[in-house]
């Protein structure tokens, strides 16, 4: 049994000009996320490899893998794993598929199928063509006869059936073209369900709506 988590940190790794107070809040929340978790995928880490390694020293018992963004202030995704999962592994491979946007960690255990853990952050400012390309980079690593695959992260779309709650009580159905494309393109991908919304939207700097755009998905049949 593995406990998984995904979080868009919106600037986790301390950067130039960032305040100690803000950094402390982010690190404290990360520790809360990791408390009962075995593997976590983090999006929008920012920073670079050196600053990420310094932060990981504050996380005893964890091993971090970072795919930095193009600059220290953009993108950056990470996979954090409890060390005991790596100590018992026959092999560990970290592969960056798209800098700062898609990366995967393969943990090979001789007694079971290798784990293929993918962290993804779909850039909402990309064209639809580029967003689909980012998703394909992740989903093309799924191979049910070779790996047990899980992809987690910020997809920046809502799947069909996931509604949006406008604060004040009004529920609206989402008609998300990317979500519909994903469901029709990858119909056999199973959503690892979780309760509630994952994102708070703001309008004129005020809380406006709650939605679900962060997902964890697998190729495992939930009935097996």
Secondary structure, 3 states (H helix, E strand, C coil): CCCEEEEECCCCCCCCCCCHHHHHHHHHHHHHHHCCCCEEEEECCCCCHHHHHHHHCCCCCEEEEEECCCCCCCCCEEEEEEHHHHHCCCEEEEEEEECCCEEEEEEECCCCCEEEEEEEECCCCCCHHHHHHHHHHHHCCCCCCCEEEEEEEECCCCCCCCCEEECCCEEECCCCHHHHHHHHHCCCCEECCCCCCCEEEEECCEEEEEECCEEEEECCCCCC
